[in-house]
Amino acid sequence: MPAIWGFALAVSVAIFARLAGLDRDRAFYPLVLIVIASYYDLFAVMGGNRPDLIQETIAFALFASAAVIGFRTSLWIVAAALAAHGVFDFFHHEIISNGGVPPWWPAFCMSYDVAAAACLALLLRLSPPGRGPAGPLAKGG
């Protein structure tokens, strides 16, 4: 059930962002990626384990870096990083044993990430050449 909710929320956010015009700025999806990646740090703080926080912060830095690089070059990098975060969610428990992560979170976040990546990829694919998902602000599409 968490996977269904994650998928539904990602699609709803993408539709809302499109209708409200929030995705006209190329920063929208990179910012979504940064926020998504930060949640594991939050869970590490809630779990109270400093080694978990250090490991989660390293992972966060990698995804935040991908968001910035994708923002500056090509939003396809952001779409790939969102999908990669979904894979990270699937294997997270084998990489980092963060006791603050709710049991339902990995399935929810994995489906959210993959659906958000698919929504961004669809927007990029449907965009005219040289333009991003919503217009001239989104270079590198």
GUMARVEX-110443 format. One record per residue: residue number from 0; residue in three letters; x, y, z of N, C-alpha, C, O, CB in turn. Coordinates in pm, whole numbers, plus 32768, in hexadecimal, padded with zeros to 4 digits. Each point is the difference from the previous one (the first is absolute). Glycine has a CB too. Example, Ala and Ser with C-alpha at 12.3 -4.5 7.8 and 13.67 -1.06 7.14 Angstrom:
// residues 2
+-----+------+------+------+------+------+------+------+------+------+------+------+------+------+------+------+------+
| seq | type |  n_x |  n_y |  n_z | ca_x | ca_y | ca_z |  c_x |  c_y |  c_z |  o_x |  o_y |  o_z | cb_x | cb_y | cb_z |
+-----+------+------+------+------+------+------+------+------+------+------+------+------+------+------+------+------+
|   0 |  ALA | 8527 | 7DC7 | 830C | 7FA7 | 8077 | 8000 | 805A | 8078 | 8000 | 8068 | 7FFE | 8042 | 7EDB | 7F8D | 803B |
|   1 |  SER | 809A | 80DE | 7F3B | 8052 | 8077 | 8006 | 7FB3 | 806D | 8049 | 8033 | 806F | 8011 | 8043 | 7F52 | 7F18 |
+-----+------+------+------+------+------+------+------+------+------+------+------+------+------+------+------+------+
//
This chain:
// residues 141
+-----+------+------+------+------+------+------+------+------+------+------+------+------+------+------+------+------+
| seq | type |  n_x |  n_y |  n_z | ca_x | ca_y | ca_z |  c_x |  c_y |  c_z |  o_x |  o_y |  o_z | cb_x | cb_y | cb_z |
+-----+------+------+------+------+------+------+------+------+------+------+------+------+------+------+------+------+
|   0 |  MET | 8051 | 7F88 | 8000 | 7FAF | 8078 | 8000 | 8056 | 8080 | 8000 | 7FDC | 805F | 7FBB | 7F72 | 7F20 | 80BD |
|   1 |  PRO | 8123 | 8085 | 7FD4 | 8052 | 8079 | 7FFB | 8032 | 8021 | 7F73 | 800B | 8075 | 7FDB | 803A | 7F5B | 810E |
|   2 |  ALA | 7FD8 | 7FC8 | 7EC7 | 802F | 8018 | 7F78 | 7F93 | 8041 | 7FAB | 801E | 8057 | 7FAE | 807C | 7EE5 | 8066 |
|   3 |  ILE | 7EEB | 809C | 8000 | 7F91 | 803C | 7FB5 | 7FF1 | 8093 | 8026 | 7FEB | 8055 | 7FA9 | 7FA1 | 7ECC | 804B |
|   4 |  TRP | 807E | 80FC | 808E | 7FF4 | 808B | 802D | 8074 | 8055 | 7FCF | 7FEC | 8074 | 7FDB | 7F99 | 7F3B | 80EF |
|   5 |  GLY | 80F3 | 801A | 7F34 | 8073 | 8049 | 7FCD | 7FF0 | 8023 | 7F6D | 801B | 8071 | 7FD7 | 8074 | 7F1C | 80D1 |
|   6 |  PHE | 7F45 | 8012 | 7F09 | 7FE8 | 8018 | 7F72 | 7F94 | 806A | 7FEC | 8012 | 805E | 7FB2 | 8032 | 7EB5 | 801D |
|   7 |  ALA | 7F4E | 80DD | 8077 | 7F90 | 805F | 7FF2 | 8028 | 808D | 8028 | 7FD9 | 8060 | 7FBF | 7F88 | 7EE5 | 806E |
|   8 |  LEU | 80ED | 80C7 | 803E | 802A | 8084 | 802C | 805E | 8041 | 7F9B | 7FF4 | 8077 | 7FE3 | 7FF2 | 7F3F | 810B |
|   9 |  ALA | 8078 | 7FFD | 7EDB | 805E | 8037 | 7F9E | 7FB7 | 8032 | 7F84 | 801C | 806D | 7FCE | 8095 | 7EF8 | 8087 |
|  10 |  VAL | 7EF1 | 804C | 7F7A | 7FB3 | 802A | 7F8A | 7FAB | 807A | 8021 | 7FF5 | 805C | 7FAF | 8007 | 7EB5 | 7FFE |
|  11 |  SER | 7FC9 | 80F0 | 80C9 | 7FAF | 8074 | 802A | 8054 | 807F | 800B | 7FD5 | 806B | 7FD5 | 7F93 | 7EFA | 80A7 |
|  12 |  VAL | 810F | 808F | 7FBD | 8059 | 8073 | 800B | 8028 | 8032 | 7F75 | 8003 | 8078 | 7FE8 | 8052 | 7F33 | 80F6 |
|  13 |  ALA | 7FCB | 7FF9 | 7EC8 | 8027 | 8026 | 7F78 | 7F8E | 8048 | 7FB8 | 8016 | 8064 | 7FBD | 8087 | 7ED9 | 803B |
|  14 |  ILE | 7EEA | 8090 | 8017 | 7F8C | 8040 | 7FC0 | 7FE7 | 8088 | 803E | 7FE8 | 8062 | 7FB9 | 7FB4 | 7EBD | 8017 |
|  15 |  PHE | 8068 | 80E9 | 80B4 | 7FED | 807F | 8044 | 806A | 8066 | 7FD6 | 7FE0 | 8074 | 7FE3 | 7FBB | 7F12 | 80DF |
|  16 |  ALA | 80E3 | 804F | 7F39 | 806C | 805A | 7FD8 | 7FEC | 8031 | 7F72 | 801C | 8074 | 7FE1 | 8081 | 7F14 | 80B9 |
|  17 |  ARG | 7F32 | 8021 | 7F0F | 7FE8 | 8026 | 7F74 | 7F8C | 8064 | 7FF9 | 800C | 8067 | 7FBD | 8048 | 7EB7 | 7FF4 |
|  18 |  LEU | 7F3F | 80C5 | 8093 | 7F8B | 8059 | 7FFB | 801C | 8087 | 8042 | 7FCF | 8067 | 7FD0 | 7F9E | 7ED0 | 8032 |
|  19 |  ALA | 80E0 | 80CA | 8069 | 8020 | 807D | 8046 | 8072 | 804C | 7FBE | 8017 | 8075 | 801E | 7F9B | 7F21 | 80B5 |
|  20 |  GLY | 8094 | 8029 | 7ED3 | 8071 | 8040 | 7FBD | 8082 | 7FFA | 804F | 8061 | 8043 | 7FDC | 7EFC | 8051 | 7FB8 |
|  21 |  LEU | 80A6 | 7F1E | 80D6 | 8078 | 7FF7 | 8052 | 8074 | 7FBF | 7FB6 | 8074 | 801E | 801C | 7EFB | 7FD7 | 80AC |
|  22 |  ASP | 8074 | 7FB3 | 7EDB | 806B | 7FBB | 7FB8 | 8033 | 8051 | 7F88 | 804E | 7FCC | 7FB0 | 7F4F | 7F5B | 8099 |
|  23 |  ARG | 8038 | 8155 | 7FAB | 8036 | 8056 | 7F96 | 8091 | 8024 | 801B | 804D | 801B | 7FA4 | 7ECF | 8041 | 8034 |
|  24 |  ASP | 8109 | 7FA4 | 80A4 | 808A | 801D | 8026 | 804B | 7F7B | 8004 | 7FD0 | 7FA0 | 803B | 7FED | 8131 | 804B |
|  25 |  ARG | 80B6 | 7F2B | 7F3D | 804C | 7F84 | 7FF9 | 8030 | 7FD2 | 808A | 8033 | 7F90 | 800C | 8013 | 80AF | 7F0E |
|  26 |  ALA | 7FAB | 8013 | 814D | 802B | 7FDB | 8087 | 7F9D | 7FA5 | 8046 | 8021 | 7FC5 | 8067 | 8058 | 8113 | 7FA6 |
|  27 |  PHE | 7F0D | 7F1B | 7FBF | 7F99 | 7FB6 | 8049 | 802A | 7F70 | 801D | 8005 | 7FD8 | 8074 | 7F4F | 80B9 | 7F1F |
|  28 |  TYR | 80C9 | 7F20 | 8006 | 8020 | 7F73 | 8016 | 8086 | 7FEC | 8048 | 800A | 7FA5 | 8052 | 7F72 | 8026 | 7EE2 |
|  29 |  PRO | 80EB | 8086 | 80B0 | 8079 | 7FF2 | 8054 | 7FE3 | 8019 | 8094 | 8037 | 7FBB | 8057 | 8051 | 808E | 7EE5 |
|  30 |  LEU | 7F23 | 8017 | 80E1 | 7FDD | 801A | 808C | 7FB2 | 7F8A | 803B | 8015 | 7FDC | 8074 | 7FE6 | 811B | 7F5C |
|  31 |  VAL | 7FAD | 7ECE | 7FE2 | 7FB8 | 7F89 | 802E | 8064 | 7F92 | 8025 | 7FF3 | 7FC0 | 8068 | 7F46 | 807A | 7F06 |
|  32 |  LEU | 812B | 7FB2 | 803D | 8066 | 7F9A | 801C | 804C | 801F | 8081 | 8019 | 7FA6 | 8050 | 7FFE | 8031 | 7EBB |
|  33 |  ILE | 800C | 80A6 | 810A | 8049 | 8026 | 8079 | 7FAB | 7FE6 | 807D | 8033 | 7FCC | 8064 | 804C | 80E2 | 7F19 |
|  34 |  VAL | 7F03 | 7F76 | 807D | 7FA7 | 7FE9 | 8073 | 7FF0 | 7F6A | 801A | 8009 | 7FD3 | 8073 | 7F7C | 8104 | 7F5B |
|  35 |  ILE | 8064 | 7EDD | 7FC8 | 7FF1 | 7F6F | 800F | 807C | 7FC3 | 8043 | 7FF5 | 7FAF | 805C | 7F76 | 804B | 7ED8 |
|  36 |  ALA | 810A | 802F | 809B | 807C | 7FC8 | 8035 | 8019 | 8026 | 8092 | 8046 | 7FBA | 8048 | 8017 | 804D | 7ED1 |
|  37 |  SER | 7F69 | 8069 | 8112 | 8018 | 802E | 8089 | 7FB1 | 7FB1 | 8069 | 8022 | 8005 | 8076 | 800A | 80DB | 7F2D |
|  38 |  TYR | 7F6D | 7ED9 | 8035 | 7FAD | 7FBC | 8064 | 804C | 7F96 | 804E | 7FE7 | 7FED | 8077 | 7F56 | 803C | 7EF6 |
|  39 |  TYR | 8121 | 7F91 | 8054 | 804B | 7F9C | 804B | 8055 | 8040 | 806D | 8017 | 7FC4 | 806A | 7FEC | 7FAA | 7ECA |
|  40 |  ASP | 802C | 810D | 80B3 | 8048 | 8048 | 806A | 7FA1 | 801E | 8075 | 8025 | 7FF0 | 8074 | 8077 | 8077 | 7EE0 |
|  41 |  LEU | 7EEC | 7FC2 | 808C | 7F9B | 8019 | 8067 | 7FE9 | 7F81 | 8052 | 7FFB | 8005 | 807B | 7F98 | 80AB | 7EF3 |
|  42 |  PHE | 805E | 7EE0 | 804E | 7FE8 | 7F82 | 8047 | 8078 | 7FDB | 8058 | 7FEF | 7FC9 | 806D | 7F7C | 7FEB | 7ED7 |
|  43 |  ALA | 810F | 806A | 808D | 8077 | 7FE3 | 8051 | 8001 | 8056 | 807D | 8026 | 7FD1 | 806C | 8059 | 7FF1 | 7EC4 |
|  44 |  VAL | 7F59 | 80BC | 80C4 | 7FF8 | 8056 | 8075 | 7F96 | 7FCA | 8060 | 8017 | 7FFB | 8079 | 8032 | 80CE | 7EFE |
|  45 |  MET | 7F45 | 7F0F | 8054 | 7F96 | 7FC8 | 8054 | 802E | 7F80 | 8045 | 7FDC | 7FE6 | 8073 | 7F79 | 807E | 7EF4 |
|  46 |  GLY | 80FC | 7F4B | 8052 | 8032 | 7F84 | 8039 | 806F | 8016 | 8067 | 801E | 7FA8 | 8050 | 7FA6 | 7FE8 | 7EDC |
|  47 |  GLY | 8079 | 80E7 | 80D0 | 8064 | 8024 | 8064 | 8086 | 7FB9 | 7FF1 | 804A | 7FF4 | 8062 | 7EFB | 8036 | 8032 |
|  48 |  ASN | 80DB | 7FA8 | 7EF5 | 807C | 7FB7 | 7FED | 805E | 8051 | 7FA6 | 7FE6 | 8011 | 7F89 | 7FA1 | 7F12 | 8093 |
|  49 |  ARG | 80E6 | 8110 | 801E | 805C | 8057 | 7FB5 | 803F | 7FB9 | 7F88 | 8008 | 803E | 7F95 | 8028 | 803B | 8140 |
|  50 |  PRO | 7FFE | 7F0A | 7F34 | 8038 | 7FBE | 7F89 | 7F9A | 7FF8 | 7F8D | 8024 | 800F | 7F8B | 8073 | 7F6C | 810C |
|  51 |  ASP | 7EEA | 806D | 7F8B | 7F99 | 7FFF | 7F98 | 7FF6 | 8088 | 7FBD | 7FF5 | 800A | 7F86 | 7F8C | 7F45 | 80F9 |
|  52 |  LEU | 8083 | 811A | 7FD1 | 7FF6 | 8088 | 7FCB | 8075 | 801F | 7FA3 | 7FED | 803F | 7F97 | 7F98 | 8008 | 8138 |
|  53 |  ILE | 80F0 | 7F8D | 7F55 | 8076 | 8018 | 7FAB | 7FEF | 7FB8 | 7F7A | 8018 | 803A | 7F97 | 807B | 7FDF | 8136 |
|  54 |  GLN | 7F45 | 7F68 | 7F38 | 7FEC | 7FB4 | 7F85 | 7F90 | 803C | 7FAA | 800C | 800A | 7F86 | 8045 | 7F28 | 80F1 |
|  55 |  GLU | 7F43 | 80F4 | 7FC9 | 7F8F | 803B | 7FB7 | 8026 | 8087 | 7FC3 | 7FD2 | 8022 | 7F92 | 7F8E | 7F68 | 8109 |
|  56 |  THR | 80F2 | 80C1 | 7FAA | 802B | 8081 | 7FCC | 805A | 7FF0 | 7F86 | 7FFA | 8051 | 7FA3 | 7FF4 | 800F | 8144 |
|  57 |  ILE | 8063 | 7F39 | 7F18 | 8052 | 7FE3 | 7F89 | 7FA5 | 7FDF | 7F8A | 8014 | 8033 | 7F92 | 80AA | 7F78 | 8100 |
|  58 |  ALA | 7EDF | 8000 | 7F85 | 7FA2 | 7FDE | 7F95 | 7FB4 | 807C | 7FD2 | 7FED | 8015 | 7F89 | 7FFC | 7F02 | 80D4 |
|  59 |  PHE | 7FEB | 813B | 8004 | 7FBA | 807C | 7FDE | 8057 | 8059 | 7FA8 | 7FD0 | 8037 | 7F9D | 7FB0 | 7FBB | 813B |
|  60 |  ALA | 80FF | 801B | 7F4C | 805B | 8056 | 7FB3 | 800D | 7FD0 | 7F70 | 8008 | 8051 | 7FA4 | 8076 | 7FE2 | 812D |
|  61 |  LEU | 7F82 | 7F4B | 7F1A | 8009 | 7FCA | 7F77 | 7F84 | 8025 | 7FAF | 800B | 802B | 7F8E | 8082 | 7F17 | 80C7 |
|  62 |  PHE | 7EFD | 80AC | 7FE6 | 7F85 | 801F | 7FB7 | 7FED | 8097 | 7FEF | 7FD0 | 802C | 7F98 | 7FCA | 7F01 | 80C2 |
|  63 |  ALA | 808C | 8121 | 800B | 7FF7 | 8091 | 7FF3 | 8060 | 8032 | 7F94 | 7FDF | 805C | 7FB5 | 7FE0 | 7FB7 | 813F |
|  64 |  SER | 80B6 | 7FB0 | 7F04 | 805F | 8024 | 7F96 | 7FC7 | 7FE0 | 7F77 | 800D | 8050 | 7FA3 | 80B1 | 7F87 | 80FA |
|  65 |  ALA | 7F03 | 7FB6 | 7F56 | 7FC1 | 7FDC | 7F80 | 7F92 | 8063 | 7FDD | 7FEF | 8024 | 7F8B | 8045 | 7EE9 | 809E |
|  66 |  ALA | 7F82 | 8121 | 803B | 7F96 | 8063 | 7FE8 | 803A | 8082 | 7FCB | 7FCA | 803B | 7FA2 | 7FAC | 7F5D | 8113 |
|  67 |  VAL | 80F7 | 8095 | 7F86 | 803E | 807E | 7FD6 | 803E | 7FF1 | 7F74 | 7FF1 | 8057 | 7FAB | 803D | 7FE5 | 8147 |
|  68 |  ILE | 8017 | 7F55 | 7EF8 | 803B | 7FE9 | 7F7C | 7F93 | 7FF9 | 7F96 | 800D | 803B | 7F95 | 80B4 | 7F4B | 80D4 |
|  69 |  GLY | 7ED4 | 8032 | 7FB5 | 7F90 | 7FF7 | 7FA2 | 7FBC | 8085 | 7FE9 | 7FD8 | 801F | 7F90 | 8007 | 7EF8 | 80B8 |
|  70 |  PHE | 8014 | 8138 | 8020 | 7FC6 | 8086 | 7FF3 | 8054 | 8056 | 7FA1 | 7FCA | 804A | 7FAE | 7FD7 | 7FA4 | 813B |
|  71 |  ARG | 80E1 | 8008 | 7F24 | 805A | 8054 | 7FB1 | 8018 | 7FCC | 7F73 | 8029 | 804C | 7FA8 | 8041 | 7FF7 | 812C |
|  72 |  THR | 7F7F | 7F3C | 7F15 | 8022 | 7FC8 | 7F7D | 7F86 | 7FC6 | 7FB8 | 7FD6 | 8034 | 7F99 | 810D | 7F9B | 80BF |
|  73 |  SER | 7EE6 | 7FC7 | 7FDE | 7F91 | 7FBB | 7FBE | 7FA4 | 7FC2 | 8069 | 802D | 7FBA | 805B | 8064 | 8018 | 7EDC |
|  74 |  LEU | 7EF0 | 8048 | 80BB | 7F9F | 7FC6 | 805D | 7FF4 | 7F69 | 7FF1 | 7FC5 | 7FBE | 8056 | 7FBF | 8119 | 7FA5 |
|  75 |  TRP | 80B4 | 7EF1 | 7F9A | 8005 | 7F6E | 7FF4 | 8054 | 7FC4 | 8071 | 7FE4 | 7F91 | 802D | 8001 | 8082 | 7ED8 |
|  76 |  ILE | 807F | 8035 | 8129 | 8050 | 7FD2 | 8071 | 7FA9 | 7FF9 | 807D | 800D | 7FA3 | 8050 | 80C4 | 80C1 | 7F4B |
|  77 |  VAL | 7ED8 | 7FFE | 8076 | 7FA5 | 8001 | 8073 | 7F9F | 7F8A | 7FF8 | 7FE7 | 7FBD | 8065 | 802C | 813F | 7FAA |
|  78 |  ALA | 7FB7 | 7EEC | 7F7A | 7FA5 | 7F8D | 7FEF | 8048 | 7F7E | 8023 | 7FC9 | 7FAA | 8044 | 7FB9 | 80D2 | 7F07 |
|  79 |  ALA | 80FA | 7F76 | 8085 | 804E | 7F87 | 801E | 801D | 7FF7 | 8096 | 7FFB | 7F93 | 8039 | 806C | 8076 | 7EE1 |
|  80 |  ALA | 7FB9 | 8068 | 8125 | 801E | 7FFE | 8090 | 7F84 | 7FE0 | 8053 | 800A | 7FBB | 8066 | 80AB | 80EC | 7F72 |
|  81 |  LEU | 7ED6 | 7F89 | 7FFD | 7F84 | 7FDB | 8045 | 7FEB | 7F69 | 7FF8 | 7FE0 | 7FBF | 8064 | 7FBB | 8122 | 7F66 |
|  82 |  ALA | 8077 | 7EE6 | 7FBF | 7FF2 | 7F6F | 7FF1 | 806A | 7FB7 | 8053 | 7FE3 | 7F99 | 803E | 7FBF | 8088 | 7EDA |
|  83 |  ALA | 80D8 | 8014 | 80E9 | 806B | 7FC3 | 804F | 7FDF | 8004 | 8095 | 8021 | 7FA3 | 8049 | 8086 | 809F | 7F08 |
|  84 |  HIS | 7F19 | 8029 | 80DC | 7FD8 | 8006 | 808D | 7F97 | 7F94 | 801D | 7FFE | 7FC9 | 806E | 8034 | 812F | 7F98 |
|  85 |  GLY | 7F79 | 7EEB | 7F9A | 7FA1 | 7F92 | 8011 | 8048 | 7F7B | 8013 | 7FD8 | 7FAF | 8054 | 7F82 | 80CD | 7F21 |
|  86 |  VAL | 8110 | 7F6E | 803E | 8051 | 7F87 | 8011 | 8044 | 8002 | 8089 | 8006 | 7F9A | 8045 | 8021 | 8058 | 7EC1 |
|  87 |  PHE | 800B | 8082 | 8121 | 803D | 8011 | 8084 | 7F9C | 7FDA | 806E | 8025 | 7FBD | 8061 | 806F | 80FB | 7F44 |
|  88 |  ASP | 7EEF | 7F74 | 804C | 7F99 | 7FDD | 8062 | 7FF1 | 7F69 | 800D | 7FF1 | 7FCB | 806E | 7F97 | 810A | 7F5F |
|  89 |  PHE | 807B | 7EE6 | 7FC1 | 7FED | 7F6F | 7FFF | 8070 | 7FB9 | 804E | 7FE7 | 7F9E | 8047 | 7FA4 | 8075 | 7EDB |
|  90 |  PHE | 80EF | 801F | 80CF | 8074 | 7FC0 | 8040 | 802D | 8047 | 8080 | 8062 | 7FD6 | 803E | 7FE4 | 7FDE | 7EE1 |
|  91 |  HIS | 7F74 | 80B5 | 8109 | 802C | 8052 | 8070 | 801E | 7FAF | 807E | 8067 | 8013 | 803F | 7F12 | 80A6 | 7F63 |
|  92 |  HIS | 802E | 7EED | 8082 | 8011 | 7FB2 | 807B | 807D | 7FA9 | 7FFD | 8034 | 7FDB | 806A | 7ED5 | 8026 | 7FB1 |
|  93 |  GLU | 8127 | 7FDD | 7F6D | 807A | 7FAF | 7FF6 | 807D | 8057 | 8004 | 806D | 7FCE | 801C | 7F14 | 7F89 | 7F5F |
|  94 |  ILE | 8070 | 812A | 8069 | 8072 | 805B | 7FFB | 8011 | 8049 | 8085 | 806E | 8008 | 8036 | 7F70 | 8014 | 7ED3 |
|  95 |  ILE | 7FB3 | 8018 | 812B | 8002 | 804F | 807C | 7F91 | 7FCB | 805B | 7F8C | 7FF8 | 7FD7 | 80D1 | 80D7 | 7FB1 |
|  96 |  SER | 7FC6 | 7F0F | 80F2 | 7F99 | 7FCE | 805D | 7FCF | 8073 | 8058 | 8020 | 8009 | 8076 | 804A | 7F10 | 7F8A |
|  97 |  ASN | 7F47 | 813D | 7FC4 | 7FCD | 8078 | 8044 | 7F82 | 7FD9 | 804D | 7F97 | 7FE8 | 7FC4 | 80C9 | 80B2 | 7F89 |
|  98 |  GLY | 7FAA | 7F62 | 8137 | 7F90 | 7FD6 | 8055 | 7F8C | 8062 | 8002 | 7F94 | 7FDE | 8030 | 8110 | 7FAB | 8058 |
|  99 |  GLY | 7F6F | 80F1 | 7F47 | 7F95 | 8063 | 7FFE | 7FA3 | 7FF6 | 7F89 | 7F9A | 8044 | 7FFC | 80FC | 804D | 8080 |
| 100 |  VAL | 7F8C | 7F1B | 7F22 | 7FAE | 7FF5 | 7F87 | 7F82 | 7FAF | 801F | 8009 | 7F8F | 802E | 80C6 | 807F | 7F40 |
| 101 |  PRO | 7EBC | 802D | 8078 | 7F84 | 7FB3 | 8014 | 7FFD | 7F86 | 7FA3 | 8034 | 8008 | 7F90 | 7F52 | 80CB | 80B5 |
| 102 |  PRO | 8040 | 7EBF | 7FE5 | 8003 | 7F86 | 7FAF | 7FBE | 800F | 7F77 | 8027 | 7FBC | 7FA1 | 7FD7 | 7FC6 | 8134 |
| 103 |  TRP | 7FA0 | 80D5 | 7F1F | 7FB9 | 8012 | 7F83 | 8048 | 8061 | 7FA1 | 7FDD | 8007 | 7F8A | 7F4F | 7FCB | 80F1 |
| 104 |  TRP | 8137 | 8079 | 7FB7 | 803E | 806B | 7FB2 | 8046 | 7FD1 | 7F7F | 7FE7 | 803B | 7F97 | 8036 | 803A | 813F |
| 105 |  PRO | 8038 | 7F24 | 7F2D | 8047 | 7FDC | 7F85 | 7FA2 | 7FE3 | 7F8A | 801C | 802D | 7F90 | 8098 | 7F77 | 8100 |
| 106 |  ALA | 7EE0 | 8014 | 7F86 | 7FA3 | 7FE3 | 7F92 | 7FBB | 807F | 7FD1 | 7FEF | 8015 | 7F88 | 7FED | 7F05 | 80D3 |
| 107 |  PHE | 7FFB | 813B | 8003 | 7FBF | 807E | 7FDD | 805E | 8058 | 7FB0 | 7FDC | 8031 | 7F95 | 7F97 | 7FC1 | 813A |
| 108 |  CYS | 8106 | 8022 | 7F64 | 805F | 805A | 7FC0 | 802F | 7FC9 | 7F79 | 8012 | 804B | 7FA1 | 8037 | 8004 | 8142 |
| 109 |  MET | 7FCC | 7F2D | 7F16 | 802B | 7FC4 | 7F82 | 7F99 | 801A | 7F93 | 8024 | 8029 | 7F92 | 8059 | 7F27 | 80EC |
| 110 |  SER | 7F05 | 809A | 7FA0 | 7F9A | 8014 | 7F99 | 7FEF | 8094 | 7FE0 | 7FE7 | 8024 | 7F8D | 7FA3 | 7F0B | 80C0 |
| 111 |  TYR | 8083 | 8127 | 8018 | 7FF9 | 8091 | 7FE7 | 8071 | 8029 | 7FA1 | 7FE9 | 8045 | 7F9D | 7FAE | 7FE2 | 8147 |
| 112 |  ASP | 80E2 | 7FAE | 7F3C | 8075 | 8027 | 7FB2 | 7FF5 | 7FD2 | 7F6F | 8019 | 804E | 7FA4 | 8071 | 7FA6 | 812B |
| 113 |  VAL | 7F51 | 7F90 | 7F1D | 7FF7 | 7FCA | 7F78 | 7F90 | 8046 | 7FB2 | 8011 | 801F | 7F8A | 8046 | 7F03 | 80C7 |
| 114 |  ALA | 7F39 | 80F7 | 7FF1 | 7F92 | 8046 | 7FBC | 8026 | 8091 | 7FE0 | 7FE1 | 8031 | 7F94 | 7F7A | 7F3C | 80E4 |
| 115 |  ALA | 80E9 | 80D7 | 7FE5 | 802D | 808A | 7FE6 | 8064 | 8002 | 7F8D | 7FFC | 805A | 7FAC | 7FDE | 7FE3 | 8146 |
| 116 |  ALA | 8080 | 7F62 | 7F0C | 8061 | 7FF7 | 7F92 | 7FB9 | 7FEB | 7F7B | 8023 | 803D | 7F9B | 8088 | 7F65 | 8103 |
| 117 |  ALA | 7EF0 | 8008 | 7F63 | 7FB3 | 7FE7 | 7F85 | 7FB4 | 807C | 7FD3 | 7FF9 | 801D | 7F89 | 7FF2 | 7EF2 | 80B9 |
| 118 |  CYS | 7FDC | 813A | 801D | 7FB8 | 807C | 7FDE | 805F | 8066 | 7FC2 | 7FE0 | 803D | 7F9A | 7F7C | 7F99 | 8121 |
| 119 |  LEU | 8119 | 803C | 7F82 | 8061 | 805E | 7FCA | 8031 | 7FD2 | 7F77 | 800A | 8050 | 7FA4 | 803D | 7FEE | 8145 |
| 120 |  ALA | 7FD6 | 7F42 | 7F08 | 802D | 7FCC | 7F7E | 7F95 | 8016 | 7F95 | 8020 | 8023 | 7F8E | 806D | 7F30 | 80E8 |
| 121 |  LEU | 7EF7 | 8098 | 7FAD | 7F93 | 8017 | 7FA1 | 7FFB | 8093 | 7FD7 | 7FF3 | 801F | 7F8A | 7F8A | 7F22 | 80DB |
| 122 |  LEU | 808D | 8119 | 7FFC | 8001 | 808F | 7FE1 | 8076 | 8024 | 7FA6 | 7FF0 | 804D | 7FA0 | 7FA0 | 7FE2 | 813A |
| 123 |  LEU | 80E5 | 7F9A | 7F43 | 8075 | 801D | 7FAF | 7FF1 | 7FC7 | 7F72 | 8025 | 8040 | 7F9E | 8068 | 7FC0 | 8132 |
| 124 |  ARG | 7F3C | 7F89 | 7F29 | 7FED | 7FBF | 7F7D | 7F9D | 804D | 7FAA | 8011 | 8009 | 7F86 | 8021 | 7F18 | 80E2 |
| 125 |  LEU | 7F68 | 8117 | 7FD5 | 7F98 | 8048 | 7FB6 | 8026 | 8092 | 7FE5 | 7FBA | 8045 | 7FB6 | 7F9E | 7F25 | 80B1 |
| 126 |  SER | 8116 | 80C5 | 7FD4 | 802A | 808A | 7FEE | 8041 | 8014 | 7F78 | 8040 | 7FA4 | 7FCC | 7FDF | 8073 | 812C |
| 127 |  PRO | 7FD1 | 8060 | 7ECF | 8047 | 801D | 7F83 | 8097 | 7FF9 | 8015 | 802F | 8018 | 8070 | 7F12 | 807A | 7F45 |
| 128 |  PRO | 810C | 7F4E | 7FE4 | 8093 | 7FFA | 800E | 8037 | 8084 | 8035 | 7FD6 | 806C | 7FD6 | 8035 | 7EED | 7F6E |
| 129 |  GLY | 8055 | 809C | 8119 | 803F | 8077 | 8038 | 7FAF | 8043 | 806D | 8029 | 8067 | 8035 | 8042 | 7FB7 | 7EF3 |
| 130 |  ARG | 7F24 | 7FA8 | 80FB | 7FAD | 803A | 806A | 7FE3 | 7F91 | 8065 | 8001 | 7F8A | 7FDE | 7F96 | 8123 | 7F84 |
| 131 |  GLY | 8051 | 7F7B | 8116 | 7FE6 | 7F9F | 806A | 7F6D | 7FE5 | 800E | 7FB4 | 8015 | 7FA2 | 8118 | 8037 | 80D4 |
| 132 |  PRO | 7F09 | 7F84 | 7FFE | 7F77 | 7FD4 | 800F | 7F97 | 806D | 7FF2 | 7F8C | 7FE2 | 7FE5 | 80CE | 7F72 | 80AD |
| 133 |  ALA | 7FCB | 812A | 7F7F | 7F95 | 8064 | 7FFC | 8027 | 8081 | 7FBA | 7FB6 | 8063 | 8008 | 7FF9 | 7F3D | 80CA |
| 134 |  GLY | 80BE | 8062 | 7EEB | 801E | 807A | 7FB7 | 8091 | 8026 | 8000 | 8056 | 7FAF | 8021 | 7ECC | 8099 | 8016 |
| 135 |  PRO | 80FB | 8034 | 7FA5 | 8088 | 802D | 7FEB | 8057 | 8001 | 807D | 807B | 7FFF | 7FF5 | 7F2B | 8088 | 7F54 |
| 136 |  LEU | 801F | 7F7C | 812D | 8051 | 7FFF | 8079 | 8045 | 7F79 | 8014 | 8063 | 7FF6 | 8048 | 7F02 | 80B2 | 801E |
| 137 |  ALA | 8067 | 7EF5 | 7F5B | 8033 | 7F79 | 8016 | 805B | 7FD6 | 7F8E | 7FD9 | 7FAF | 7FAC | 7F58 | 8018 | 80D6 |
| 138 |  LYS | 8148 | 806E | 7F7A | 8060 | 7FDF | 7F99 | 8031 | 7F70 | 800E | 7FF1 | 7FC3 | 806A | 8054 | 812D | 7F8C |
| 139 |  GLY | 7FF3 | 7EDE | 7FA4 | 803F | 7F7C | 8007 | 7FA0 | 7F8C | 7FFB | 8027 | 7F90 | 8020 | 8087 | 80DA | 805F |
| 140 |  GLY | 7ED5 | 7FAD | 7F5A | 7F9E | 7F94 | 7FF9 | 801F | 7FA7 | 7F94 | 7FB9 | 7F9E | 7FEA | 7F9F | 80ED | 8073 |
+-----+------+------+------+------+------+------+------+------+------+------+------+------+------+------+------+------+
//
